[in-house]
Amino acid sequence: MLEILDVTKNIAVTNPSNLCGNITCINTDEGLIFIDAGLLAREVEKFKLEMEKKFEKETIYLILTHNHNDHIFGMKPFQEVPIISTDKCKKIIEDRLETDFTTEGLKEISKQFLQNMDFFRYMGIQEQEVNEIAKFSDVEIRAPTTGFAKELILSKGKKMIIATNSGGHSLDSATIYIPSEEVLITGDEFYHSLVPLLGGLPESHENWLNALKNWENLTIKKVIPGHGIPVDFDYVSKARLFVEKMFEALYELKEKNTKDDDILKDERLMNFYGKSNWKDDEWWKMNIKALYQKIKDE
């Protein structure tokens, strides 16, 4: 049974699999707006129909936070709906329609997906679930119909939805803010239990940190991350402070030409700020070293 969490009376979120990103529904006076489409179209269809029944409204938009597969492969139920994304995301998906999203391209993605089995085990995901999703049997990708460069504001009745190109996790990444609900939808700019740079190094950690800082200027009670359960904003603030100290430490260690195996001796890097959902005891060392290598390569 599909688990649906009510974040507010007008915002609900679901995630049919730990392998895909969260899918959010926003109820507005004029209709429903969905944020991201996950991986599994058949489960997304259930969520969409359930929300349309609950709110007695039709879906008017799908907004994509970025182009990564786990946020767009389930978009089949939205084939007749206008799709919004950043200009960068729109261009990437248009290009991928000629390569990755062809029959042969999807076969290659499936092959690469299955090669990450050890990574998925670290996250506690069963092999059977990975194999089933890797079939990608109901993937139908459509390019966004509308793009925006920096910010797009949708005014729907009493609700304002503000989409911003934050560009941290990936340069095409966007966040969605609903002031009237005091809710921020981050896409993969933030994960619960695993900050993005440790789940997959950000394409621009400078943009990513700026995004987290800018959130402090907004009135936010709840944050819906790209992966994991919604959290109070205080959790995000603590994560930001932790990450700032971590970057400070890594740059200092770089200046000192510290060896990879010695960086974890720095007390600022010894422990993760929260409880991780990883099953592998070495996850912290592996990810810190990966980030350190990226910083050294700059």
N, C-alpha and C positions, 0 to 999 in steps of 0.2 A: 504493500500500500504506500502511495506517495505521501511523504511527510511534508506538511506545509506549516510554516511558522509565521504567525502574525506579528510583525514588528511594530506596527501601529494599526489602527482600525482601517487605514487606507493603503497599507503597504504589507505585502506578504512575500515570502521567499521560500524557495525549495531547492533541493539539490539531490537528484536521483542517484548520484554515484560520487564517491570520493575522487573519482578521476576527472570530474568535470567541474566547471565553475558554477557559482550560484546563479540562479535565475530569479529575478525579482519582478513583481507586478505592482504598479502604482495606479491606484484608482483616482481619476480626475473627474471633474464635472462633465467633460466631453467624451470620456471613454478611458480605456485602459492602455497604459504604456508599460511595455515589458523591457527589462534591461538584461541583455545577454540571452543566449539560447542554449548554453550547455552543449552536451555531446549527443544525447539520446532523444531524437525527434519524437518517438512514441511517448516518452515520459513528459516531454515538454508539451505535447498536445493535450495530455491529461490535465496538466497544470493550467494551461490556457483555457480549456473548456470549464474547468472548475471555477476559475476566477470570473469568467464571463457569466457563469450561472450565479455565483455568489453576489456579484455587484450589479447584475442585470444590465451589462453594458458590453459593447463591442470593443475589440482591440483596435487602437488607432495608430500606434507606433511600436516599432522595435528599435531600441537604441543599443548599439554594440560598444562595449568599452575598449575593445581592441581586437586584432585579427587572429589571435591564437585559436587553434582548433577546438580546444576544450570550452570555448565560449561562443562558437559559431556553428559547429557541426549539427546542432539540433534545430536549426532555423526553418526546417521544412514547413511547420505549421504556420509560418508567417509569410508565405509566398505572395499573398495578396496585400500585405501590409507595408506601408512606407518604412524604410529602414534608414536610420540616422547613425552617423559615426563621424569621427574626425576626418578631415581631408586625407590625411596620411593613411588611415585605416581603409578608407574607400579605395584609394589608389592601390594599396597592397592587395586587397581582395580582388580587384579587377585584374591585376596581373596574375594572381594565383589561379584565377579561373582558367587561364590558358596553360597552366603547368600542374600545380599541385592538385587541383580539383577535377582533372580529367580522370577517366577510368584508370589509366596507368599511374597517374599521380597518386590517387587514393590507395592503390595497391602498395606503392612505395611507402606512403605514410603509415599504413597498417604494419608493414614489415618493420619499420623503425620503431613504431609504438611497442611492438612485441619484444624488441631488443632491450627495452627499458624495464623488463620484468623485475630485476633486482631492486631498482629504484622504487617500484610500486610495492614490493614486499616490505621495504623499509617503512612505508607509510601504512602498513597493515592491510593492504588490499589483496584480496584473494585472486589466484591465477585464473580461476574460472570467470570471474567478472572481467578481467583484462581481456581474455580471449573473446568473450562475447561482444564487448564494445569494439574490439579491433576489427570486427567484420565490416563496420561502417556501412551497413546495408541500407540505411535510410537517409544518407547524407545528400542534401540538395542545397547547394550554396547559391546565393544571389547577392550581387554587389549592392552596397548601400545606395539608396536613391538620393540622399542628401548628405553633403559633407560640410564641416565647418572648420575654420582655421584655428581659432583660439577658444571661442566661447559661443554657445548657442543657448538662447533662453526661449523656452516654450511656456506660454501663458495659457493655461487651460482652466477657465473659470477662476476660482479662487486660488488655484495652485500654480506655482511657478516651478518649473524644472530647469535647473541650470547645469548644462553639460560643459565641462572644461577640459581642454587638451593639456593634461599634466605631463605626459611624455617621460615617465620614469621607468617603470617596468619594461615598457617598449615605447619607442618614440611616438607611436600612434595611440597611446593609452589615453583614456578619458575617465573622469570621475563625474558622478551625477549627484547634485545637491538639491534637496527639496526643503526649502526654508520653512514652509508652513508645518511640516512634519518633524523638523529638526533631525533629519536623517541624511546621511551621506553614504552613497554607494560607490565603493572605491575601485571596482574591477580588481586587477591584480596589483594595484599600487599598495595593497595591504592584504595580508592573510591573517586569519586567526591561528594562533599557536605556532606560526612560522612566518617571520617577516620575509617579504618578497626577495630581498637580496640573498637570503639563505635558502630559498626554495628554487630560485633561478635568478642568477645575477641580473640586476637591472641594466637595461641598455644605457641608461644615464642615471647614475646614482646622484648626480648633482640635481637633476630635475626631480628625482624621487624625493630627496630630502626637502627641496623647496616646496613640493606638494604637501608633505606632512606639516611643514611649518605654516603654510598658508591656511591649512585647515583650522589652525588655532584662532584664526580671525572670524570663523563662522560660528554660529550657534548650533551645536550638534549634541544630541543626546545619544543617538544610536548610529553605529557604523556597520554597514553590511559589507563584509570583505569579499574579495574575489573567491576565496575558498574558506570554508569554516563557518561557524555560527556567528550571528551578529553580536557585537560587543558594545559596551559603554565607551564613550569617547575617552574617558580617563585611561583606559587600557592602551589606546592608540598614542596618547601623550607620553605615557611611560615608555612605550616602544621607541618613540622618536628620540627621547633623551638618551636611551640606551644606545641607539644606533649612532647618534652624534658622537658619543664617547668612543664607540668602537672605531669609527672612521678616524677620529683624532689619534687614537692609539696606533692604528695601522699605518697612517702617514708618518708618524714619528718613527716607527719601527723601520719603515722603508728608508728614511733618511739615515738611519744607523746601519743600513745594510744587514738587518737581522735575518738570520736563516729561518726558513719556513718552520722547522721543527721547534724553534725557540720562541715563536710569537705567542704561544699560549701560556708562556710563563708570565706574561703581562697580566696583572690582576683585572684589568678592564676587559680582558678577553677570555677569562677562565670559565665564565658561566653565562648561559643564555638568560635573558630577562624574564622569560615565562616558561610555561610547561609545553614542551614540544610534543607533536603527535608522531614523531619518528620513532621507529622501533630499534634502529641501529645505534648502539652506544657511541659509535665513532662519528655520528652525523655532524656534531658541532665542529670537531677538528677538521673534517673534510670540507665543510662549507667556509669556515674562516680561512683556511689555506687557499681555497679557490678565489675568495674575495681578495686576499692579499696578493695573489698572483696577478689578478686583474689590475690592481692598483700599481704594482711594479711595472706592468706593461704599458702604463699610460705615457 
